[in-house]
Amino acid sequence: MKPRTPPRSAIAPFGRSRPSRLVALVAFVLAIGVGDAGADSPAAIAPAETRMQESFSHFAQDWIAKARQFEARERQKPSIRPGGQTPLVTYRGVGEKYTIELRPTGRLKSPYVGLLRYAELLYRCVDATTRDCRVASSTPVTEIFRLQDGRWGY
């Protein structure tokens, strides 16, 4: 029986077969350390954390937008309680500024928590028309959300 010759497509120039070139390339890559970019290396963590930061930033923007929609509804139907000479007309809102912070948890099920900080404002109005209102108090709020199954939630 005659020995089989590999097909021409499997033979690289200079008579070396492609698998041995691949082995040499893998050995070279491992030797220079490119293969060391494991899951815990800064090179691997940075893109993931950047994606999570962007994800939480979008989530926080949406959350604040919903809070502002709630504020608009509150302003249309404020809380009216009996007061001294005039009724006490109030509604709640969200301050203009907010900050976010992302923290790794070290847990696979919930790898990150996001902190959303803002001021909750209590507006006091002259009357139920809510045209003339002033901030009566400001309360700092920190909301904590966790990333679980790729989604942000309480």
C-alpha positions in Angstrom: 0.0 0.0 0.0 1.3 3.4 -1.0 1.5 6.1 1.8 -1.0 8.9 1.5 0.2 12.3 0.6 -1.6 15.2 2.2 -3.7 17.3 -0.1 -1.8 20.2 -1.7 -3.9 22.7 0.3 -2.5 21.3 3.6 1.1 21.9 2.7 2.5 25.4 3.2 5.5 26.8 1.4 8.9 25.2 2.2 7.3 21.9 2.9 5.9 22.6 6.4 2.4 21.6 7.1 -0.1 24.2 8.4 -0.8 22.5 11.7 2.9 22.9 12.7 2.8 26.6 11.8 -0.3 27.0 14.0 1.4 25.2 16.9 4.4 27.5 16.5 2.1 30.6 16.4 0.3 29.5 19.6 3.6 28.8 21.4 4.9 32.2 20.4 1.7 34.0 21.6 1.8 32.1 24.9 5.5 32.9 25.3 5.1 36.7 24.9 2.2 36.7 27.4 -0.7 37.7 25.3 -2.5 34.6 26.4 -2.3 35.9 30.0 -5.2 38.3 29.6 -7.5 36.2 31.8 -10.8 37.1 33.2 -9.3 38.9 36.2 -6.7 40.9 34.3 -7.1 44.7 34.0 -7.2 44.3 30.3 -10.2 42.1 30.5 -12.0 44.0 33.3 -11.7 47.5 31.8 -14.0 46.9 28.8 -16.6 45.0 30.9 -16.7 47.8 33.5 -16.9 50.5 30.8 -19.9 48.7 29.3 -21.5 48.4 32.7 -20.8 52.1 33.4 -22.5 53.0 30.2 -25.4 50.6 30.9 -26.0 52.0 34.3 -25.7 55.6 33.0 -28.5 54.9 30.5 -30.6 53.2 33.2 -30.1 56.2 35.6 -31.1 58.7 32.9 -34.3 56.7 32.2 -35.0 56.5 36.0 -34.5 60.2 36.5 -36.7 60.9 33.4 -39.5 58.8 34.9 -39.1 60.6 38.3 -39.5 63.9 36.4 -42.7 62.6 34.7 -44.0 61.7 38.2 -43.1 65.2 39.3 -45.1 66.7 36.5 -48.2 64.6 37.5 -47.7 65.6 41.1 -47.6 69.2 40.2 -50.9 68.9 38.3 -52.5 67.2 41.4 -50.6 68.5 44.4 -51.2 67.5 48.0 -53.6 69.9 49.6 -53.9 69.9 53.4 -55.5 72.3 55.8 -53.1 74.9 57.0 -53.4 78.0 59.3 -54.9 80.7 57.2 -54.5 79.0 53.8 -54.3 75.4 52.7 -50.8 73.8 52.6 -50.2 72.9 48.9 -47.1 70.7 48.2 -45.7 68.3 45.7 -42.4 66.4 45.4 -39.8 66.5 42.6 -36.2 65.7 41.7 -33.3 68.1 41.6 -31.6 68.9 38.4 -28.3 67.3 39.3 -27.6 63.6 40.0 -24.5 61.4 40.2 -23.9 57.8 39.6 -21.3 55.3 40.9 -20.6 51.8 39.9 -19.2 49.2 42.3 -18.1 45.6 41.6 -19.5 43.1 44.1 -17.3 40.1 43.4 -20.4 38.0 43.0 -21.3 36.2 39.8 -25.0 36.4 40.2 -25.0 40.1 40.8 -21.6 41.4 39.6 -22.2 45.2 40.1 -24.3 47.6 42.1 -25.0 51.1 40.9 -25.6 54.0 43.2 -27.8 56.9 42.0 -27.6 60.0 44.1 -30.0 63.0 43.7 -32.0 65.5 45.8 -35.7 65.0 46.4 -37.3 68.4 46.6 -40.5 69.3 48.4 -42.2 72.3 46.8 -44.6 74.5 48.7 -47.0 76.5 46.6 -49.1 79.6 47.3 -52.3 77.9 45.9 -53.5 74.8 44.0 -52.6 76.3 40.7 -48.9 75.5 41.5 -47.8 78.5 39.5 -46.0 80.2 42.4 -44.0 77.4 44.2 -40.7 77.4 46.1 -38.5 74.6 47.3 -39.4 74.1 51.0 -36.9 71.4 51.6 -34.3 69.2 49.9 -33.5 65.6 51.0 -30.4 63.8 49.7 -31.4 60.4 48.3 -29.2 57.4 47.4 -30.9 54.7 45.4 -29.1 51.3 45.2 -29.6 49.1 42.1 -28.1 45.8 41.3 -27.2 44.2 38.0 -28.7 40.8 37.8 -29.2 38.7 34.7 -28.1 41.6 32.6 -30.7 44.0 34.0 -30.7 46.8 36.6 -33.2 46.7 39.3 -33.9 47.2 43.0 
